Amino acid sequence: MSTTHEVTNQVPPLIGHDPIAGDAALADACRRHADAATLASLAELGALAGSEQAQEWGRLANENPPKLRTHDRYGNRVDEVEFHPAWHELMATAVGHGLAGAPWAEQSAGAPHAHVRRAVGYVGWSQVEMGHGCPVTMTYAAVPALRATQELAARYEPGLTGRGYRFGLTDPAAKPGLIAGMGMTEKQGGSDVRANTTRAVPRPDGTYALTGHKWFTSAPMSDLFLVLAQLPEGVSCFLVPRVLPDGSRNVFRLQRLKDKLGDRSNASSEVEFDGTTAWLVGVPGRGVPAIIEMVNVTRLDCVLGSAGTIRAALTQAVHHARHRQAFGALLADQPLMQNVLADLAVESEAATALGIRLAAALDAGETEFLRLAGAAAKFWVCKRTPAVVAEAMEVLGGNGYVEESGLPRLYRQAPLNSIWEGSGNVIALDVLRAMGRSSESLAAVAAEIDLAGGLDARFDDAVKRLHAELGDPAELPLRARRVAGLLALCLQGSLLLRHAPAAVADAFCASRLGGDWGAVLGSLPAGLGVRSIFERAVVEPG
Ligand SMILES: Cc1cc2nc3c(=O)[nH]c(=O)nc-3n(C[C@H](O)[C@H](O)[C@H](O)COP(=O)(O)OP(=O)(O)OC[C@H]3O[C@@H](n4cnc5c(N)ncnc54)[C@H](O)[C@@H]3O)c2cc1C
């Protein structure tokens, strides 16, 4: 056999690293808002997340997307979706390590850091594969919403908070764990859920019959769904199980699966209800406040998932730059590449710090803080993600554009968290709403920001600008993105100034708050200690 060439200057695979304990910013945040024991309790998950096995599950689940099976061979409707075994491995791992509903039961049992533990685990584990994060998130988020109706919580909460995963349409009462989804969006409107046309009619036995459709319902093989439908009193929230307590299948007609840009391991369906059995959650006509309990938590996960996406892209970029040479030197030793890597690392650290701070608010019961800070963070961190992933991809050059690198999958996933659970404009307007509704929310967020007052003049100026924006009532909706973005930046600045290495906080304040920055990543000003910033993001293969 003739030899054409030797392969040189290609980077070694990144395997055996720990995306949880090995991520200095994430580990610091865990110790800060919980403790070292909490971090240690995630060691097994971290090791698995960096393994070749888990990376292979992620690849296989995406290269073998779910298949819709509407009918069996005899023509009976079955409305099932078939997933690759790798998807089930991912799900079983996430549920088994307590990333779904478990923290709610742990918190009720007195665990002080259940939500931070879970958030840190979620940021680390979701880097393996983002699609299965969707049902894991919805299960986590369904628990507080379901608590509005004690009888339903008593029936389903033990399953939703369980650590067992059993796929398939069987009796929920016999399963070691349950998965939840949500159905709000309809053809004529998603953000404006009051435009829902699905109708609910009460039956004599206390249940309701739903008739109508949902245009997006992800993870349709979940055991139960929170669904919005109209009663004469207005939009109301219902629980729809796929299998009824008598063991029969509920009516849940899967019309199609969406052909999505990314998120391909996960199924997102169009569903029709026709006399579908449902139970009322909360009060008739108060469906939006009921489901908002779920939405507030899914928004937290949008921030955590985006922080994970940013971190996964950064990890690949730094790894590549430390092993690839161009023009006679490693990329990581070349000043302009150091600027790009440092800028990416600053973004990652800011996203991580804010996401874990939000999770700590759930542990502490800081509802008012979470309502406003969560919305602002959802707007900002999710919006930053596609730009960050695109820049990280470019660090890998042409290799980054090729599927095998993993960056294309991250890139396709990147915009999603900004679109669902309140698209950019809707969530920015929600930031205004949260401030308008409760001065306590604003006070709680302002108090957190003020903790860093006086630590940096650029930060102090940004906070003044924020107050000026908030104090000006003129055309507030038109300025909603400015307000939401600046609020999130001030929160991030406050956290980094108090807790991050000085070089990271300095770069953040110079660029994001002080305006000494270009329109693209990698345009930090000189004199910031860029090497130390990105070297903090280095993870070592095992
Ligand atoms: C992969 C995927 C999975 C999904 N899974 C689910 C699911 O499981 N369950 C579910 O219920 N939904 C799901 N969705 C739907 C998603 O939540 C909606 O698409 C989203 O809420 C936006 O609704 P819409 O598509 O109807 O857009 P619209 O509401 O029509 O909004 C379109 C655009 O207009 C903007 N806009 C809206 N109102 C205003 C305003 N007042 N001022 C300025 N701008 C405005 C929005 O920000 C958006 O950019 C999923 C979507 C995707 C892509």
Ligand as a Chemical Component Dictionary entry (heavy atoms), coordinates in Angstrom:
data_LIG
# 
_chem_comp.id                   LIG 
_chem_comp.type                 NON-POLYMER 
_chem_comp.pdbx_formal_charge   0 
_chem_comp.three_letter_code    LIG 
# 
loop_
_chem_comp_atom.comp_id 
_chem_comp_atom.atom_id 
_chem_comp_atom.alt_atom_id 
_chem_comp_atom.type_symbol 
_chem_comp_atom.charge 
_chem_comp_atom.model_Cartn_x 
_chem_comp_atom.model_Cartn_y 
_chem_comp_atom.model_Cartn_z 
_chem_comp_atom.pdbx_ordinal 
LIG C1  C1  C 0 -38.282 23.150 18.728 1  
LIG C2  C2  C 0 -39.495 23.770 19.331 2  
LIG C3  C3  C 0 -40.158 23.102 20.340 3  
LIG C4  C4  C 0 -41.304 23.640 20.906 4  
LIG N1  N1  N 0 -41.964 22.926 21.862 5  
LIG C5  C5  C 0 -43.123 23.424 22.364 6  
LIG C6  C6  C 0 -43.886 22.666 23.313 7  
LIG O1  O1  O 0 -43.478 21.582 23.734 8  
LIG N2  N2  N 0 -45.047 23.183 23.748 9  
LIG C7  C7  C 0 -45.512 24.395 23.340 10 
LIG O2  O2  O 0 -46.577 24.817 23.780 11 
LIG N3  N3  N 0 -44.820 25.132 22.437 12 
LIG C8  C8  C 0 -43.646 24.670 21.944 13 
LIG N4  N4  N 0 -42.946 25.404 21.009 14 
LIG C9  C9  C 0 -43.534 26.613 20.497 15 
LIG C10 C10 C 0 -42.875 27.881 20.989 16 
LIG O3  O3  O 0 -43.008 28.017 22.382 17 
LIG C11 C11 C 0 -43.497 29.040 20.203 18 
LIG O4  O4  O 0 -43.095 28.892 18.854 19 
LIG C12 C12 C 0 -43.100 30.381 20.747 20 
LIG O5  O5  O 0 -43.692 30.571 21.997 21 
LIG C13 C13 C 0 -43.500 31.540 19.813 22 
LIG O6  O6  O 0 -44.835 31.427 19.430 23 
LIG P1  P1  P 0 -45.228 31.517 17.886 24 
LIG O7  O7  O 0 -44.392 30.532 17.144 25 
LIG O8  O8  O 0 -46.698 31.367 17.758 26 
LIG O9  O9  O 0 -44.783 32.949 17.416 27 
LIG P2  P2  P 0 -45.623 34.296 17.580 28 
LIG O10 O10 O 0 -46.286 34.342 18.890 29 
LIG O11 O11 O 0 -46.445 34.495 16.386 30 
LIG O12 O12 O 0 -44.432 35.363 17.555 31 
LIG C14 C14 C 0 -43.676 35.634 16.375 32 
LIG C15 C15 C 0 -42.649 36.705 16.689 33 
LIG O13 O13 O 0 -43.315 37.891 17.087 34 
LIG C16 C16 C 0 -42.796 38.362 18.297 35 
LIG N5  N5  N 0 -43.870 39.009 19.066 36 
LIG C17 C17 C 0 -44.987 38.441 19.569 37 
LIG N6  N6  N 0 -45.720 39.347 20.232 38 
LIG C18 C18 C 0 -45.066 40.524 20.122 39 
LIG C19 C19 C 0 -45.318 41.842 20.596 40 
LIG N7  N7  N 0 -46.396 42.122 21.337 41 
LIG N8  N8  N 0 -44.437 42.821 20.290 42 
LIG C20 C20 C 0 -43.331 42.544 19.578 43 
LIG N9  N9  N 0 -43.039 41.324 19.104 44 
LIG C21 C21 C 0 -43.885 40.314 19.380 45 
LIG C22 C22 C 0 -42.218 37.138 18.999 46 
LIG O14 O14 O 0 -41.167 37.493 19.899 47 
LIG C23 C23 C 0 -41.705 36.347 17.825 48 
LIG O15 O15 O 0 -40.407 36.759 17.500 49 
LIG C24 C24 C 0 -41.782 24.892 20.450 50 
LIG C25 C25 C 0 -41.088 25.587 19.456 51 
LIG C26 C26 C 0 -39.955 25.038 18.911 52 
LIG C27 C27 C 0 -39.243 25.797 17.817 53 
# 
loop_
_chem_comp_bond.comp_id 
_chem_comp_bond.atom_id_1 
_chem_comp_bond.atom_id_2 
_chem_comp_bond.value_order 
_chem_comp_bond.pdbx_ordinal 
LIG C1  C2  SING 1  
LIG C2  C3  SING 2  
LIG C2  C26 DOUB 3  
LIG C3  C4  DOUB 4  
LIG C4  N1  SING 5  
LIG C4  C24 SING 6  
LIG N1  C5  DOUB 7  
LIG C5  C6  SING 8  
LIG C5  C8  SING 9  
LIG C6  O1  DOUB 10 
LIG C6  N2  SING 11 
LIG N2  C7  SING 12 
LIG C7  O2  DOUB 13 
LIG C7  N3  SING 14 
LIG N3  C8  DOUB 15 
LIG C8  N4  SING 16 
LIG N4  C9  SING 17 
LIG N4  C24 SING 18 
LIG C9  C10 SING 19 
LIG C10 O3  SING 20 
LIG C10 C11 SING 21 
LIG C11 O4  SING 22 
LIG C11 C12 SING 23 
LIG C12 O5  SING 24 
LIG C12 C13 SING 25 
LIG C13 O6  SING 26 
LIG O6  P1  SING 27 
LIG P1  O7  DOUB 28 
LIG P1  O8  SING 29 
LIG P1  O9  SING 30 
LIG O9  P2  SING 31 
LIG P2  O10 DOUB 32 
LIG P2  O11 SING 33 
LIG P2  O12 SING 34 
LIG O12 C14 SING 35 
LIG C14 C15 SING 36 
LIG C15 O13 SING 37 
LIG C15 C23 SING 38 
LIG O13 C16 SING 39 
LIG C16 N5  SING 40 
LIG C16 C22 SING 41 
LIG N5  C17 SING 42 
LIG N5  C21 SING 43 
LIG C17 N6  DOUB 44 
LIG N6  C18 SING 45 
LIG C18 C19 SING 46 
LIG C18 C21 DOUB 47 
LIG C19 N7  SING 48 
LIG C19 N8  DOUB 49 
LIG N8  C20 SING 50 
LIG C20 N9  DOUB 51 
LIG N9  C21 SING 52 
LIG C22 O14 SING 53 
LIG C22 C23 SING 54 
LIG C23 O15 SING 55 
LIG C24 C25 DOUB 56 
LIG C25 C26 SING 57 
LIG C26 C27 SING 58 
# 
